[in-house]
């Protein structure tokens, strides 16, 4: 009975780690999207500023 409990515990731990990694990956992806959007906005503002200077 103890061996079954051990493998059940290991399965739960692996599942928790996988779910955590997926959540972490999702968060990192969202942050990267926001960084890309901010960079695009910065470039657009710089371009607009240069066009106004001409």
PDB file with SEQRES, HELIX, SHEET and CRYST1 records, atoms N, CA, C and O in Angstrom:
SEQRES   1 A   54  UNK UNK UNK UNK UNK UNK UNK UNK UNK UNK UNK UNK UNK          
SEQRES   2 A   54  UNK UNK UNK UNK UNK UNK UNK UNK UNK UNK UNK UNK UNK          
SEQRES   3 A   54  UNK UNK UNK UNK UNK UNK UNK UNK UNK UNK UNK UNK UNK          
SEQRES   4 A   54  UNK UNK UNK UNK UNK UNK UNK UNK UNK UNK UNK UNK UNK          
SEQRES   5 A   54  UNK UNK                                                      
HELIX    1 AA1 UNK A    2  UNK A   53  1                                  52    
CRYST1    1.000    1.000    1.000  90.00  90.00  90.00 P 1           1          
ATOM      1  N   UNK A   1       0.824  -1.200   0.000  1.00  0.00           N  
ATOM      2  CA  UNK A   1       0.000   0.000   0.000  1.00  0.00           C  
ATOM      3  C   UNK A   1       0.869   1.265   0.000  1.00  0.00           C  
ATOM      4  O   UNK A   1       0.502   2.274  -0.602  1.00  0.00           O  
ATOM      5  N   UNK A   2       2.017   1.204   0.675  1.00  0.00           N  
ATOM      6  CA  UNK A   2       2.888   2.366   0.745  1.00  0.00           C  
ATOM      7  C   UNK A   2       3.467   2.742  -0.602  1.00  0.00           C  
ATOM      8  O   UNK A   2       3.675   3.923  -0.878  1.00  0.00           O  
ATOM      9  N   UNK A   3       3.733   1.746  -1.454  1.00  0.00           N  
ATOM     10  CA  UNK A   3       4.294   2.003  -2.773  1.00  0.00           C  
ATOM     11  C   UNK A   3       3.294   2.746  -3.659  1.00  0.00           C  
ATOM     12  O   UNK A   3       3.670   3.647  -4.408  1.00  0.00           O  
ATOM     13  N   UNK A   4       2.032   2.368  -3.570  1.00  0.00           N  
ATOM     14  CA  UNK A   4       0.987   3.037  -4.353  1.00  0.00           C  
ATOM     15  C   UNK A   4       0.859   4.490  -3.907  1.00  0.00           C  
ATOM     16  O   UNK A   4       0.720   5.386  -4.739  1.00  0.00           O  
ATOM     17  N   UNK A   5       0.905   4.723  -2.610  1.00  0.00           N  
ATOM     18  CA  UNK A   5       0.834   6.090  -2.102  1.00  0.00           C  
ATOM     19  C   UNK A   5       2.016   6.925  -2.594  1.00  0.00           C  
ATOM     20  O   UNK A   5       1.851   8.100  -2.920  1.00  0.00           O  
ATOM     21  N   UNK A   6       3.197   6.328  -2.647  1.00  0.00           N  
ATOM     22  CA  UNK A   6       4.386   7.030  -3.118  1.00  0.00           C  
ATOM     23  C   UNK A   6       4.217   7.464  -4.568  1.00  0.00           C  
ATOM     24  O   UNK A   6       4.488   8.615  -4.911  1.00  0.00           O  
ATOM     25  N   UNK A   7       3.771   6.548  -5.416  1.00  0.00           N  
ATOM     26  CA  UNK A   7       3.596   6.885  -6.830  1.00  0.00           C  
ATOM     27  C   UNK A   7       2.467   7.885  -7.034  1.00  0.00           C  
ATOM     28  O   UNK A   7       2.546   8.730  -7.927  1.00  0.00           O  
ATOM     29  N   UNK A   8       1.430   7.804  -6.230  1.00  0.00           N  
ATOM     30  CA  UNK A   8       0.345   8.785  -6.309  1.00  0.00           C  
ATOM     31  C   UNK A   8       0.876  10.168  -5.939  1.00  0.00           C  
ATOM     32  O   UNK A   8       0.570  11.155  -6.609  1.00  0.00           O  
ATOM     33  N   UNK A   9       1.662  10.235  -4.883  1.00  0.00           N  
ATOM     34  CA  UNK A   9       2.256  11.501  -4.466  1.00  0.00           C  
ATOM     35  C   UNK A   9       3.173  12.058  -5.552  1.00  0.00           C  
ATOM     36  O   UNK A   9       3.140  13.255  -5.835  1.00  0.00           O  
ATOM     37  N   UNK A  10       3.980  11.209  -6.155  1.00  0.00           N  
ATOM     38  CA  UNK A  10       4.874  11.652  -7.226  1.00  0.00           C  
ATOM     39  C   UNK A  10       4.067  12.167  -8.426  1.00  0.00           C  
ATOM     40  O   UNK A  10       4.426  13.179  -9.029  1.00  0.00           O  
ATOM     41  N   UNK A  11       2.988  11.475  -8.765  1.00  0.00           N  
ATOM     42  CA  UNK A  11       2.145  11.904  -9.885  1.00  0.00           C  
ATOM     43  C   UNK A  11       1.532  13.270  -9.601  1.00  0.00           C  
ATOM     44  O   UNK A  11       1.486  14.123 -10.488  1.00  0.00           O  
ATOM     45  N   UNK A  12       1.067  13.486  -8.389  1.00  0.00           N  
ATOM     46  CA  UNK A  12       0.479  14.778  -8.020  1.00  0.00           C  
ATOM     47  C   UNK A  12       1.543  15.873  -8.070  1.00  0.00           C  
ATOM     48  O   UNK A  12       1.279  16.967  -8.569  1.00  0.00           O  
ATOM     49  N   UNK A  13       2.724  15.592  -7.566  1.00  0.00           N  
ATOM     50  CA  UNK A  13       3.799  16.591  -7.599  1.00  0.00           C  
ATOM     51  C   UNK A  13       4.182  16.965  -9.028  1.00  0.00           C  
ATOM     52  O   UNK A  13       4.374  18.140  -9.337  1.00  0.00           O  
ATOM     53  N   UNK A  14       4.291  15.968  -9.890  1.00  0.00           N  
ATOM     54  CA  UNK A  14       4.617  16.240 -11.297  1.00  0.00           C  
ATOM     55  C   UNK A  14       3.516  17.072 -11.940  1.00  0.00           C  
ATOM     56  O   UNK A  14       3.800  18.011 -12.685  1.00  0.00           O  
ATOM     57  N   UNK A  15       2.276  16.736 -11.660  1.00  0.00           N  
ATOM     58  CA  UNK A  15       1.146  17.484 -12.212  1.00  0.00           C  
ATOM     59  C   UNK A  15       1.174  18.938 -11.738  1.00  0.00           C  
ATOM     60  O   UNK A  15       0.961  19.856 -12.529  1.00  0.00           O  
ATOM     61  N   UNK A  16       1.435  19.142 -10.460  1.00  0.00           N  
ATOM     62  CA  UNK A  16       1.508  20.503  -9.923  1.00  0.00           C  
ATOM     63  C   UNK A  16       2.644  21.277 -10.591  1.00  0.00           C  
ATOM     64  O   UNK A  16       2.474  22.445 -10.940  1.00  0.00           O  
ATOM     65  N   UNK A  17       3.783  20.645 -10.768  1.00  0.00           N  
ATOM     66  CA  UNK A  17       4.909  21.320 -11.427  1.00  0.00           C  
ATOM     67  C   UNK A  17       4.583  21.692 -12.871  1.00  0.00           C  
ATOM     68  O   UNK A  17       4.932  22.782 -13.324  1.00  0.00           O  
ATOM     69  N   UNK A  18       3.926  20.806 -13.585  1.00  0.00           N  
ATOM     70  CA  UNK A  18       3.554  21.084 -14.978  1.00  0.00           C  
ATOM     71  C   UNK A  18       2.575  22.250 -15.039  1.00  0.00           C  
ATOM     72  O   UNK A  18       2.726  23.147 -15.869  1.00  0.00           O  
ATOM     73  N   UNK A  19       1.573  22.242 -14.167  1.00  0.00           N  
ATOM     74  CA  UNK A  19       0.586  23.329 -14.151  1.00  0.00           C  
ATOM     75  C   UNK A  19       1.267  24.650 -13.800  1.00  0.00           C  
ATOM     76  O   UNK A  19       0.975  25.681 -14.407  1.00  0.00           O  
ATOM     77  N   UNK A  20       2.170  24.622 -12.828  1.00  0.00           N  
ATOM     78  CA  UNK A  20       2.892  25.840 -12.451  1.00  0.00           C  
ATOM     79  C   UNK A  20       3.734  26.362 -13.611  1.00  0.00           C  
ATOM     80  O   UNK A  20       3.754  27.566 -13.870  1.00  0.00           O  
ATOM     81  N   UNK A  21       4.420  25.479 -14.302  1.00  0.00           N  
ATOM     82  CA  UNK A  21       5.251  25.897 -15.436  1.00  0.00           C  
ATOM     83  C   UNK A  21       4.399  26.496 -16.554  1.00  0.00           C  
ATOM     84  O   UNK A  21       4.797  27.480 -17.178  1.00  0.00           O  
ATOM     85  N   UNK A  22       3.238  25.912 -16.808  1.00  0.00           N  
ATOM     86  CA  UNK A  22       2.342  26.468 -17.826  1.00  0.00           C  
ATOM     87  C   UNK A  22       1.874  27.864 -17.428  1.00  0.00           C  
ATOM     88  O   UNK A  22       1.834  28.771 -18.260  1.00  0.00           O  
ATOM     89  N   UNK A  23       1.521  28.036 -16.160  1.00  0.00           N  
ATOM     90  CA  UNK A  23       1.098  29.345 -15.660  1.00  0.00           C  
ATOM     91  C   UNK A  23       2.240  30.356 -15.795  1.00  0.00           C  
ATOM     92  O   UNK A  23       2.027  31.483 -16.240  1.00  0.00           O  
ATOM     93  N   UNK A  24       3.439  29.950 -15.412  1.00  0.00           N  
ATOM     94  CA  UNK A  24       4.606  30.822 -15.489  1.00  0.00           C  
ATOM     95  C   UNK A  24       4.904  31.207 -16.937  1.00  0.00           C  
ATOM     96  O   UNK A  24       5.212  32.363 -17.228  1.00  0.00           O  
ATOM     97  N   UNK A  25       4.812  30.243 -17.832  1.00  0.00           N  
ATOM     98  CA  UNK A  25       5.037  30.508 -19.252  1.00  0.00           C  
ATOM     99  C   UNK A  25       4.006  31.497 -19.790  1.00  0.00           C  
ATOM    100  O   UNK A  25       4.340  32.392 -20.567  1.00  0.00           O  
ATOM    101  N   UNK A  26       2.751  31.330 -19.372  1.00  0.00           N  
ATOM    102  CA  UNK A  26       1.686  32.245 -19.807  1.00  0.00           C  
ATOM    103  C   UNK A  26       1.982  33.658 -19.327  1.00  0.00           C  
ATOM    104  O   UNK A  26       1.835  34.615 -20.087  1.00  0.00           O  
ATOM    105  N   UNK A  27       2.395  33.797 -18.076  1.00  0.00           N  
ATOM    106  CA  UNK A  27       2.712  35.121 -17.534  1.00  0.00           C  
ATOM    107  C   UNK A  27       3.881  35.753 -18.284  1.00  0.00           C  
ATOM    108  O   UNK A  27       3.833  36.935 -18.624  1.00  0.00           O  
ATOM    109  N   UNK A  28       4.925  34.976 -18.542  1.00  0.00           N  
ATOM    110  CA  UNK A  28       6.087  35.501 -19.260  1.00  0.00           C  
ATOM    111  C   UNK A  28       5.701  35.932 -20.669  1.00  0.00           C  
ATOM    112  O   UNK A  28       6.200  36.938 -21.173  1.00  0.00           O  
ATOM    113  N   UNK A  29       4.815  35.173 -21.301  1.00  0.00           N  
ATOM    114  CA  UNK A  29       4.353  35.522 -22.643  1.00  0.00           C  
ATOM    115  C   UNK A  29       3.578  36.829 -22.622  1.00  0.00           C  
ATOM    116  O   UNK A  29       3.753  37.671 -23.503  1.00  0.00           O  
ATOM    117  N   UNK A  30       2.716  37.005 -21.616  1.00  0.00           N  
ATOM    118  CA  UNK A  30       1.952  38.246 -21.502  1.00  0.00           C  
ATOM    119  C   UNK A  30       2.880  39.440 -21.287  1.00  0.00           C  
ATOM    120  O   UNK A  30       2.679  40.501 -21.877  1.00  0.00           O  
ATOM    121  N   UNK A  31       3.885  39.266 -20.450  1.00  0.00           N  
ATOM    122  CA  UNK A  31       4.841  40.347 -20.192  1.00  0.00           C  
ATOM    123  C   UNK A  31       5.601  40.689 -21.469  1.00  0.00           C  
ATOM    124  O   UNK A  31       5.817  41.863 -21.771  1.00  0.00           O  
ATOM    125  N   UNK A  32       6.007  39.664 -22.219  1.00  0.00           N  
ATOM    126  CA  UNK A  32       6.733  39.898 -23.470  1.00  0.00           C  
ATOM    127  C   UNK A  32       5.856  40.652 -24.467  1.00  0.00           C  
ATOM    128  O   UNK A  32       6.335  41.555 -25.154  1.00  0.00           O  
ATOM    129  N   UNK A  33       4.571  40.287 -24.551  1.00  0.00           N  
ATOM    130  CA  UNK A  33       3.647  40.994 -25.443  1.00  0.00           C  
ATOM    131  C   UNK A  33       3.551  42.467 -25.063  1.00  0.00           C  
ATOM    132  O   UNK A  33       3.561  43.340 -25.931  1.00  0.00           O  
ATOM    133  N   UNK A  34       3.459  42.742 -23.758  1.00  0.00           N  
ATOM    134  CA  UNK A  34       3.380  44.125 -23.299  1.00  0.00           C  
ATOM    135  C   UNK A  34       4.658  44.884 -23.639  1.00  0.00           C  
ATOM    136  O   UNK A  34       4.600  46.044 -24.048  1.00  0.00           O  
ATOM    137  N   UNK A  35       5.809  44.240 -23.473  1.00  0.00           N  
ATOM    138  CA  UNK A  35       7.082  44.889 -23.810  1.00  0.00           C  
ATOM    139  C   UNK A  35       7.148  45.214 -25.299  1.00  0.00           C  
ATOM    140  O   UNK A  35       7.607  46.290 -25.681  1.00  0.00           O  
ATOM    141  N   UNK A  36       6.693  44.292 -26.135  1.00  0.00           N  
ATOM    142  CA  UNK A  36       6.692  44.519 -27.584  1.00  0.00           C  
ATOM    143  C   UNK A  36       5.764  45.674 -27.934  1.00  0.00           C  
ATOM    144  O   UNK A  36       6.108  46.521 -28.759  1.00  0.00           O  
ATOM    145  N   UNK A  37       4.586  45.714 -27.308  1.00  0.00           N  
ATOM    146  CA  UNK A  37       3.630  46.788 -27.570  1.00  0.00           C  
ATOM    147  C   UNK A  37       4.219  48.144 -27.164  1.00  0.00           C  
ATOM    148  O   UNK A  37       4.087  49.123 -27.898  1.00  0.00           O  
ATOM    149  N   UNK A  38       4.861  48.200 -26.008  1.00  0.00           N  
ATOM    150  CA  UNK A  38       5.482  49.452 -25.564  1.00  0.00           C  
ATOM    151  C   UNK A  38       6.592  49.885 -26.520  1.00  0.00           C  
ATOM    152  O   UNK A  38       6.736  51.072 -26.814  1.00  0.00           O  
ATOM    153  N   UNK A  39       7.366  48.933 -26.996  1.00  0.00           N  
ATOM    154  CA  UNK A  39       8.435  49.253 -27.949  1.00  0.00           C  
ATOM    155  C   UNK A  39       7.848  49.802 -29.249  1.00  0.00           C  
ATOM    156  O   UNK A  39       8.384  50.753 -29.817  1.00  0.00           O  
ATOM    157  N   UNK A  40       6.759  49.213 -29.717  1.00  0.00           N  
ATOM    158  CA  UNK A  40       6.109  49.712 -30.941  1.00  0.00           C  
ATOM    159  C   UNK A  40       5.597  51.133 -30.734  1.00  0.00           C  
ATOM    160  O   UNK A  40       5.748  51.987 -31.608  1.00  0.00           O  
ATOM    161  N   UNK A  41       4.992  51.383 -29.573  1.00  0.00           N  
ATOM    162  CA  UNK A  41       4.484  52.727 -29.291  1.00  0.00           C  
ATOM    163  C   UNK A  41       5.629  53.736 -29.225  1.00  0.00           C  
ATOM    164  O   UNK A  41       5.500  54.856 -29.721  1.00  0.00           O  
ATOM    165  N   UNK A  42       6.748  53.343 -28.616  1.00  0.00           N  
ATOM    166  CA  UNK A  42       7.911  54.228 -28.520  1.00  0.00           C  
ATOM    167  C   UNK A  42       8.441  54.565 -29.909  1.00  0.00           C  
ATOM    168  O   UNK A  42       8.760  55.719 -30.193  1.00  0.00           O  
ATOM    169  N   UNK A  43       8.534  53.563 -30.767  1.00  0.00           N  
ATOM    170  CA  UNK A  43       9.019  53.784 -32.135  1.00  0.00           C  
ATOM    171  C   UNK A  43       8.059  54.687 -32.901  1.00  0.00           C  
ATOM    172  O   UNK A  43       8.488  55.571 -33.642  1.00  0.00           O  
ATOM    173  N   UNK A  44       6.761  54.461 -32.719  1.00  0.00           N  
ATOM    174  CA  UNK A  44       5.771  55.296 -33.402  1.00  0.00           C  
ATOM    175  C   UNK A  44       5.886  56.751 -32.948  1.00  0.00           C  
ATOM    176  O   UNK A  44       5.801  57.667 -33.765  1.00  0.00           O  
ATOM    177  N   UNK A  45       6.076  56.958 -31.656  1.00  0.00           N  
ATOM    178  CA  UNK A  45       6.225  58.327 -31.154  1.00  0.00           C  
ATOM    179  C   UNK A  45       7.495  58.982 -31.688  1.00  0.00           C  
ATOM    180  O   UNK A  45       7.478  60.157 -32.055  1.00  0.00           O  
ATOM    181  N   UNK A  46       8.588  58.236 -31.735  1.00  0.00           N  
ATOM    182  CA  UNK A  46       9.834  58.786 -32.275  1.00  0.00           C  
ATOM    183  C   UNK A  46       9.677  59.131 -33.748  1.00  0.00           C  
ATOM    184  O   UNK A  46      10.157  60.172 -34.198  1.00  0.00           O  
ATOM    185  N   UNK A  47       9.017  58.274 -34.493  1.00  0.00           N  
ATOM    186  CA  UNK A  47       8.789  58.523 -35.918  1.00  0.00           C  
ATOM    187  C   UNK A  47       7.934  59.766 -36.113  1.00  0.00           C  
ATOM    188  O   UNK A  47       8.227  60.601 -36.970  1.00  0.00           O  
ATOM    189  N   UNK A  48       6.884  59.887 -35.321  1.00  0.00           N  
ATOM    190  CA  UNK A  48       6.001  61.052 -35.413  1.00  0.00           C  
ATOM    191  C   UNK A  48       6.769  62.324 -35.072  1.00  0.00           C  
ATOM    192  O   UNK A  48       6.600  63.350 -35.730  1.00  0.00           O  
ATOM    193  N   UNK A  49       7.610  62.257 -34.047  1.00  0.00           N  
ATOM    194  CA  UNK A  49       8.399  63.422 -33.638  1.00  0.00           C  
ATOM    195  C   UNK A  49       9.355  63.841 -34.747  1.00  0.00           C  
ATOM    196  O   UNK A  49       9.507  65.033 -35.014  1.00  0.00           O  
ATOM    197  N   UNK A  50      10.000  62.873 -35.395  1.00  0.00           N  
ATOM    198  CA  UNK A  50      10.930  63.185 -36.488  1.00  0.00           C  
ATOM    199  C   UNK A  50      10.201  63.798 -37.678  1.00  0.00           C  
ATOM    200  O   UNK A  50      10.711  64.714 -38.324  1.00  0.00           O  
ATOM    201  N   UNK A  51       8.999  63.286 -37.965  1.00  0.00           N  
ATOM    202  CA  UNK A  51       8.231  63.831 -39.086  1.00  0.00           C  
ATOM    203  C   UNK A  51       7.796  65.262 -38.799  1.00  0.00           C  
ATOM    204  O   UNK A  51       7.747  66.092 -39.707  1.00  0.00           O  
ATOM    205  N   UNK A  52       7.481  65.555 -37.539  1.00  0.00           N  
ATOM    206  CA  UNK A  52       7.073  66.913 -37.177  1.00  0.00           C  
ATOM    207  C   UNK A  52       8.248  67.883 -37.250  1.00  0.00           C  
ATOM    208  O   UNK A  52       8.056  69.071 -37.510  1.00  0.00           O  
ATOM    209  N   UNK A  53       9.466  67.381 -37.022  1.00  0.00           N  
ATOM    210  CA  UNK A  53      10.650  68.236 -37.067  1.00  0.00           C  
ATOM    211  C   UNK A  53      11.013  68.633 -38.495  1.00  0.00           C  
ATOM    212  O   UNK A  53      11.681  69.646 -38.699  1.00  0.00           O  
ATOM    213  N   UNK A  54      10.591  67.863 -39.469  1.00  0.00           N  
ATOM    214  CA  UNK A  54      10.948  68.140 -40.872  1.00  0.00           C  
ATOM    215  C   UNK A  54      10.199  69.321 -41.419  1.00  0.00           C  
ATOM    216  O   UNK A  54      10.384  69.685 -42.580  1.00  0.00           O  
TER     217      UNK A  54                                                      
END                                                                             
